[in-house]
C-alpha cells in the first residue's frame, strides 16, 4: 500500500497494490500493521455503504461530538470526495482537499475526525463504502454548506448542471455559522 499526504497532511490518500490477471484482481483494502506504520487508525466501529446516481451531492457532514474519522472508497463508479478541516486550532482550518475516487483507480481517502466530509457522484451510478472510527450519533450531526464561498470548493460540475441535494444538505450552514471543533 502507498500512503500519500494530501495538501492537508492529516488527510491521506491510500493506494492499494492491485494484483491482476485474466481472472480479475485482488487487493488489500486494510492491513493493521501497514495502517499503524502510516499513523492511521486500526479500529473502526461502523461500516457504511451508499448508492447514488450522477449529480447527487452528499455532504458536507460531520459530528460535533463522537467525531468520525472515515476511510472512504468507491466500489463501483466515480466520485469527487471532499474533506474540509473544521479544527479551530489547526493551521489548515477552513481549507479543503478533493480527490477523485473510483472503482477503477481503487484509491481510498482517509478523512480524520474534525473534518466535514462529502462527495459528488460523477458517474451514472456510484457505490461508496466507508469505515468510521465512531458510531453515527444523529443528535450531534451537523452540515456545512457544500458551496460556502469562504471555503471555495471547486466541485467538478462541468458535466453536471445542478447538484441534487437532500433538504438537510440544501440547508447546511456557512463555516462562520457552524459549530466547530476546539
C-alpha positions as a Markdown table, in Angstrom:
| # | Residue | x | y | z |
|---|---|---|---|---|
| 1 | Unk | 0.0 | 0.0 | 0.0 |
| 2 | Unk | 1.1 | 3.5 | -0.7 |
| 3 | Unk | 0.1 | 6.3 | 1.8 |
| 4 | Unk | 0.4 | 9.9 | 0.4 |
| 5 | Unk | -0.4 | 13.0 | 2.5 |
| 6 | Unk | -2.6 | 15.5 | 0.7 |
| 7 | Unk | -2.1 | 19.2 | 0.8 |
| 8 | Unk | -3.7 | 18.9 | 4.3 |
| 9 | Unk | -1.2 | 16.4 | 5.8 |
| 10 | Unk | -3.7 | 14.7 | 8.1 |
| 11 | Unk | -5.9 | 13.8 | 5.0 |
| 12 | Unk | -4.2 | 10.7 | 3.4 |
| 13 | Unk | -4.7 | 9.1 | 0.0 |
| 14 | Unk | -4.4 | 5.3 | 0.3 |
| 15 | Unk | -3.5 | 3.4 | -2.8 |
| 16 | Unk | -3.6 | -0.4 | -2.5 |
| 17 | Unk | -1.4 | -2.6 | -4.5 |
| 18 | Unk | -3.6 | -4.3 | -7.1 |
| 19 | Unk | -2.7 | -7.8 | -8.4 |
| 20 | Unk | -4.5 | -8.6 | -11.6 |
| 21 | Unk | -4.6 | -11.4 | -14.2 |
| 22 | Unk | -7.0 | -13.0 | -16.6 |
| 23 | Unk | -9.3 | -13.9 | -13.7 |
| 24 | Unk | -9.7 | -10.3 | -12.3 |
| 25 | Unk | -7.9 | -8.6 | -9.4 |
| 26 | Unk | -7.0 | -8.9 | -5.7 |
| 27 | Unk | -6.0 | -6.1 | -3.3 |
| 28 | Unk | -5.8 | -5.5 | 0.4 |
| 29 | Unk | -8.1 | -2.6 | 1.5 |
| 30 | Unk | -6.9 | -2.7 | 5.1 |
| 31 | Unk | -3.8 | -4.2 | 6.8 |
| 32 | Unk | -3.4 | -3.4 | 10.5 |
| 33 | Unk | 0.4 | -3.2 | 10.5 |
| 34 | Unk | 0.6 | -1.1 | 7.4 |
| 35 | Unk | -2.0 | 1.3 | 8.8 |
| 36 | Unk | -0.2 | 1.5 | 12.1 |
| 37 | Unk | 3.1 | 2.3 | 10.3 |
| 38 | Unk | 1.3 | 5.1 | 8.3 |
| 39 | Unk | -0.2 | 6.6 | 11.5 |
| 40 | Unk | -3.7 | 5.8 | 10.6 |
| 41 | Unk | -6.3 | 4.2 | 12.8 |
| 42 | Unk | -6.6 | 0.5 | 13.1 |
| 43 | Unk | -10.0 | 0.3 | 14.8 |
| 44 | Unk | -13.3 | 1.1 | 13.1 |
| 45 | Unk | -16.6 | 0.9 | 14.8 |
| 46 | Unk | -19.1 | 1.2 | 12.0 |
| 47 | Unk | -19.2 | 0.5 | 8.2 |
| 48 | Unk | -21.5 | 2.3 | 5.8 |
| 49 | Unk | -22.3 | 1.9 | 2.1 |
| 50 | Unk | -24.4 | 4.2 | -0.1 |
| 51 | Unk | -25.5 | 4.1 | -3.7 |
| 52 | Unk | -26.2 | 7.3 | -5.6 |
| 53 | Unk | -26.8 | 8.4 | -9.2 |
| 54 | Unk | -24.9 | 11.1 | -11.2 |
| 55 | Unk | -25.2 | 14.6 | -9.8 |
| 56 | Unk | -26.0 | 13.5 | -6.2 |
| 57 | Unk | -24.0 | 15.6 | -3.8 |
| 58 | Unk | -23.9 | 14.3 | -0.2 |
| 59 | Unk | -22.5 | 16.5 | 2.5 |
| 60 | Unk | -20.7 | 18.2 | 3.9 |
| 61 | Unk | -21.4 | 16.2 | 7.1 |
| 62 | Unk | -19.7 | 15.9 | 10.5 |
| 63 | Unk | -20.5 | 15.2 | 14.1 |
| 64 | Unk | -19.6 | 17.8 | 16.7 |
| 65 | Unk | -19.3 | 15.0 | 19.3 |
| 66 | Unk | -18.4 | 11.4 | 18.5 |
| 67 | Unk | -16.4 | 12.8 | 15.6 |
| 68 | Unk | -15.9 | 10.2 | 13.0 |
| 69 | Unk | -12.8 | 9.5 | 11.0 |
| 70 | Unk | -13.7 | 7.9 | 7.7 |
| 71 | Unk | -11.8 | 5.6 | 5.3 |
| 72 | Unk | -13.7 | 6.1 | 2.1 |
| 73 | Unk | -13.5 | 4.0 | -1.1 |
| 74 | Unk | -15.7 | 3.5 | -4.2 |
| 75 | Unk | -16.7 | 0.0 | -5.2 |
| 76 | Unk | -18.3 | 1.0 | -8.5 |
| 77 | Unk | -18.5 | 4.3 | -10.3 |
| 78 | Unk | -16.7 | 7.6 | -9.6 |
| 79 | Unk | -17.0 | 10.4 | -7.1 |
| 80 | Unk | -15.2 | 13.6 | -6.2 |
| 81 | Unk | -14.6 | 13.2 | -2.5 |
| 82 | Unk | -14.0 | 16.2 | -0.2 |
| 83 | Unk | -12.7 | 16.8 | 3.3 |
| 84 | Unk | -12.9 | 20.3 | 5.0 |
| 85 | Unk | -10.8 | 21.0 | 8.1 |
| 86 | Unk | -13.0 | 22.2 | 10.9 |
| 87 | Unk | -10.5 | 22.1 | 13.7 |
| 88 | Unk | -10.3 | 25.6 | 15.0 |
| 89 | Unk | -6.7 | 25.5 | 16.2 |
| 90 | Unk | -5.4 | 23.8 | 13.0 |
| 91 | Unk | -3.1 | 25.6 | 10.6 |
| 92 | Unk | -5.4 | 24.4 | 7.8 |
| 93 | Unk | -8.7 | 25.4 | 9.4 |
| 94 | Unk | -11.3 | 26.1 | 6.7 |
| 95 | Unk | -9.2 | 24.5 | 3.9 |
| 96 | Unk | -10.4 | 21.6 | 1.8 |
| 97 | Unk | -9.0 | 18.6 | -0.1 |
| 98 | Unk | -10.7 | 16.9 | -3.0 |
| 99 | Unk | -9.8 | 13.6 | -4.7 |
| 100 | Unk | -11.3 | 11.5 | -7.4 |
| 101 | Unk | -12.1 | 8.1 | -6.1 |
| 102 | Unk | -13.4 | 5.3 | -8.4 |
| 103 | Unk | -13.9 | 1.6 | -8.7 |
| 104 | Unk | -11.3 | 1.8 | -11.4 |
| 105 | Unk | -8.5 | 3.7 | -9.6 |
| 106 | Unk | -9.2 | 1.9 | -6.3 |
| 107 | Unk | -7.9 | 4.9 | -4.3 |
| 108 | Unk | -9.2 | 5.4 | -0.7 |
| 109 | Unk | -9.3 | 8.7 | 1.2 |
| 110 | Unk | -8.6 | 8.9 | 5.0 |
| 111 | Unk | -10.7 | 11.7 | 6.4 |
| 112 | Unk | -9.7 | 12.3 | 10.0 |
| 113 | Unk | -12.0 | 13.3 | 12.9 |
| 114 | Unk | -12.5 | 17.0 | 12.9 |
| 115 | Unk | -13.3 | 17.3 | 9.2 |
| 116 | Unk | -16.6 | 17.7 | 7.3 |
| 117 | Unk | -17.0 | 15.2 | 4.5 |
| 118 | Unk | -19.0 | 15.0 | 1.3 |
| 119 | Unk | -18.9 | 13.8 | -2.2 |
| 120 | Unk | -20.3 | 14.4 | -5.7 |
| 121 | Unk | -21.2 | 11.5 | -7.9 |
| 122 | Unk | -19.6 | 11.9 | -11.4 |
| 123 | Unk | -20.6 | 8.6 | -13.0 |
| 124 | Unk | -24.1 | 7.3 | -13.8 |
| 125 | Unk | -24.1 | 5.4 | -10.5 |
| 126 | Unk | -21.6 | 5.1 | -7.6 |
| 127 | Unk | -21.4 | 2.8 | -4.7 |
| 128 | Unk | -19.4 | 4.3 | -1.8 |
| 129 | Unk | -18.2 | 2.3 | 1.1 |
| 130 | Unk | -16.5 | 3.7 | 4.2 |
| 131 | Unk | -15.3 | 2.6 | 7.6 |
| 132 | Unk | -15.9 | 5.0 | 10.5 |
| 133 | Unk | -13.9 | 5.3 | 13.7 |
| 134 | Unk | -17.1 | 6.2 | 15.8 |
| 135 | Unk | -20.8 | 5.4 | 15.5 |
| 136 | Unk | -23.4 | 7.6 | 13.9 |
| 137 | Unk | -24.9 | 10.0 | 16.5 |
| 138 | Unk | -27.7 | 11.9 | 14.8 |
| 139 | Unk | -28.1 | 14.4 | 17.7 |
| 140 | Unk | -24.5 | 15.6 | 17.0 |
| 141 | Unk | -24.6 | 15.6 | 13.2 |
| 142 | Unk | -24.1 | 19.0 | 11.6 |
| 143 | Unk | -24.0 | 20.1 | 7.9 |
| 144 | Unk | -21.6 | 22.6 | 6.4 |
| 145 | Unk | -23.0 | 24.2 | 3.3 |
| 146 | Unk | -21.5 | 22.5 | 0.2 |
| 147 | Unk | -20.9 | 25.7 | -1.7 |
| 148 | Unk | -19.8 | 28.1 | 1.1 |
| 149 | Unk | -17.9 | 30.9 | -0.7 |
| 150 | Unk | -15.5 | 31.3 | 2.2 |
| 151 | Unk | -14.3 | 27.7 | 1.6 |
| 152 | Unk | -14.4 | 27.8 | -2.2 |
| 153 | Unk | -14.6 | 24.1 | -3.0 |
| 154 | Unk | -14.0 | 23.6 | -6.7 |
| 155 | Unk | -16.6 | 20.9 | -7.4 |
| 156 | Unk | -16.1 | 19.4 | -10.9 |
| 157 | Unk | -19.5 | 20.5 | -12.3 |
| 158 | Unk | -18.5 | 20.5 | -16.0 |
| 159 | Unk | -20.9 | 17.6 | -16.8 |
| 160 | Unk | -23.5 | 18.3 | -14.1 |
| 161 | Unk | -26.0 | 21.2 | -14.5 |
| 162 | Unk | -27.1 | 21.4 | -10.8 |
| 163 | Unk | -26.2 | 19.0 | -8.0 |
| 164 | Unk | -29.1 | 17.0 | -6.4 |
| 165 | Unk | -29.2 | 17.7 | -2.7 |
| 166 | Unk | -31.2 | 16.5 | 0.3 |
| 167 | Unk | -33.1 | 19.1 | 2.3 |
| 168 | Unk | -30.5 | 18.7 | 5.0 |
| 169 | Unk | -27.7 | 19.5 | 2.6 |
| 170 | Unk | -29.5 | 22.4 | 1.0 |
| 171 | Unk | -29.9 | 23.9 | 4.4 |
| 172 | Unk | -26.3 | 23.5 | 5.5 |
| 173 | Unk | -24.7 | 26.4 | 7.4 |
| 174 | Unk | -21.7 | 28.6 | 6.4 |
| 175 | Unk | -18.4 | 28.0 | 8.1 |
| 176 | Unk | -18.8 | 31.2 | 10.1 |
| 177 | Unk | -22.1 | 29.9 | 11.5 |
| 178 | Unk | -21.4 | 26.2 | 12.2 |
| 179 | Unk | -20.2 | 24.6 | 15.4 |
| 180 | Unk | -16.5 | 23.7 | 15.0 |
| 181 | Unk | -14.0 | 21.6 | 16.9 |
| 182 | Unk | -12.0 | 23.3 | 19.6 |
